[in-house]
Amino acid sequence: ILWTVVLFAAIQLSFTNIFECEKINSRLETENYQYETLENFNFNFRESFETHSVRGIQKADYYSCNGKLGYLLVYQHDKVLLFKDFPIDQWFEFKFTNSPESYYSSQIRFKYVCI
């Protein structure tokens, strides 16, 4: 009986998170405060990295509900860009590249939807 309760709780949590993730998609496309929405949401995976760049990319954050696709926030010296449906494997490549600016220009900038 205990295993049944644990399994039910895990399934319930999973469905709740899927539903919540669908809600955040619509909120991000309509809200002006996208960054605060991301920060306040309980994602299954979140990670960030910082560079020491004065110009160009200074920081990036990644948020994912399902561990496959997520949101990428790229902080540049003069703006912040939010990309939707960004693959987690691409996030790890971006995070560990020797040149985030070059990687962004060649692998992210025009390949993913910026909202």
Contacts in CASP RR format, 6 or more apart in sequence:
PFRMAT RR
TARGET T0000
AUTHOR 0000-0000-0000
METHOD contacts of the structure
MODEL  1
ILWTVVLFAAIQLSFTNIFECEKINSRLETENYQYETLENFNFNFRESFE
THSVRGIQKADYYSCNGKLGYLLVYQHDKVLLFKDFPIDQWFEFKFTNSP
ESYYSSQIRFKYVCI
17 42 0 8 1.000
17 44 0 8 1.000
17 65 0 8 1.000
18 65 0 8 1.000
18 66 0 8 1.000
20 41 0 8 1.000
20 42 0 8 1.000
20 65 0 8 1.000
21 65 0 8 1.000
21 66 0 8 1.000
24 37 0 8 1.000
24 38 0 8 1.000
24 41 0 8 1.000
24 65 0 8 1.000
25 84 0 8 1.000
27 37 0 8 1.000
28 34 0 8 1.000
28 37 0 8 1.000
28 38 0 8 1.000
28 71 0 8 1.000
28 82 0 8 1.000
28 84 0 8 1.000
28 115 0 8 1.000
29 115 0 8 1.000
31 37 0 8 1.000
34 82 0 8 1.000
34 115 0 8 1.000
35 73 0 8 1.000
35 80 0 8 1.000
35 82 0 8 1.000
38 61 0 8 1.000
38 63 0 8 1.000
38 71 0 8 1.000
38 73 0 8 1.000
38 82 0 8 1.000
41 63 0 8 1.000
43 63 0 8 1.000
43 64 0 8 1.000
43 65 0 8 1.000
44 64 0 8 1.000
44 65 0 8 1.000
44 66 0 8 1.000
44 67 0 8 1.000
45 62 0 8 1.000
45 63 0 8 1.000
45 64 0 8 1.000
45 67 0 8 1.000
45 88 0 8 1.000
46 61 0 8 1.000
46 62 0 8 1.000
46 63 0 8 1.000
46 64 0 8 1.000
47 61 0 8 1.000
47 62 0 8 1.000
47 91 0 8 1.000
47 95 0 8 1.000
48 59 0 8 1.000
48 60 0 8 1.000
48 61 0 8 1.000
48 62 0 8 1.000
49 59 0 8 1.000
49 60 0 8 1.000
49 95 0 8 1.000
49 100 0 8 1.000
50 58 0 8 1.000
50 59 0 8 1.000
51 57 0 8 1.000
51 58 0 8 1.000
51 59 0 8 1.000
51 100 0 8 1.000
53 77 0 8 1.000
53 100 0 8 1.000
53 101 0 8 1.000
54 77 0 8 1.000
55 77 0 8 1.000
56 76 0 8 1.000
56 77 0 8 1.000
56 101 0 8 1.000
57 74 0 8 1.000
57 75 0 8 1.000
57 76 0 8 1.000
57 100 0 8 1.000
57 101 0 8 1.000
57 104 0 8 1.000
58 75 0 8 1.000
58 76 0 8 1.000
58 77 0 8 1.000
59 74 0 8 1.000
59 75 0 8 1.000
60 72 0 8 1.000
60 73 0 8 1.000
60 74 0 8 1.000
60 75 0 8 1.000
60 94 0 8 1.000
60 95 0 8 1.000
60 100 0 8 1.000
61 72 0 8 1.000
61 73 0 8 1.000
61 75 0 8 1.000
62 70 0 8 1.000
62 71 0 8 1.000
62 72 0 8 1.000
62 73 0 8 1.000
62 86 0 8 1.000
62 88 0 8 1.000
62 91 0 8 1.000
62 95 0 8 1.000
63 70 0 8 1.000
63 71 0 8 1.000
63 73 0 8 1.000
64 70 0 8 1.000
64 71 0 8 1.000
64 88 0 8 1.000
67 88 0 8 1.000
68 87 0 8 1.000
68 88 0 8 1.000
69 85 0 8 1.000
69 86 0 8 1.000
69 87 0 8 1.000
69 88 0 8 1.000
70 84 0 8 1.000
70 85 0 8 1.000
70 86 0 8 1.000
70 87 0 8 1.000
70 88 0 8 1.000
71 82 0 8 1.000
71 83 0 8 1.000
71 84 0 8 1.000
71 86 0 8 1.000
72 82 0 8 1.000
72 83 0 8 1.000
72 86 0 8 1.000
72 91 0 8 1.000
72 94 0 8 1.000
72 108 0 8 1.000
72 112 0 8 1.000
73 80 0 8 1.000
73 81 0 8 1.000
73 82 0 8 1.000
73 83 0 8 1.000
74 80 0 8 1.000
74 81 0 8 1.000
74 83 0 8 1.000
74 104 0 8 1.000
74 108 0 8 1.000
81 114 0 8 1.000
82 114 0 8 1.000
82 115 0 8 1.000
83 108 0 8 1.000
83 112 0 8 1.000
83 113 0 8 1.000
83 114 0 8 1.000
83 115 0 8 1.000
84 112 0 8 1.000
84 113 0 8 1.000
84 114 0 8 1.000
84 115 0 8 1.000
85 112 0 8 1.000
85 113 0 8 1.000
86 108 0 8 1.000
86 112 0 8 1.000
90 107 0 8 1.000
90 108 0 8 1.000
93 103 0 8 1.000
93 107 0 8 1.000
94 100 0 8 1.000
94 103 0 8 1.000
94 104 0 8 1.000
94 107 0 8 1.000
94 108 0 8 1.000
97 103 0 8 1.000
END
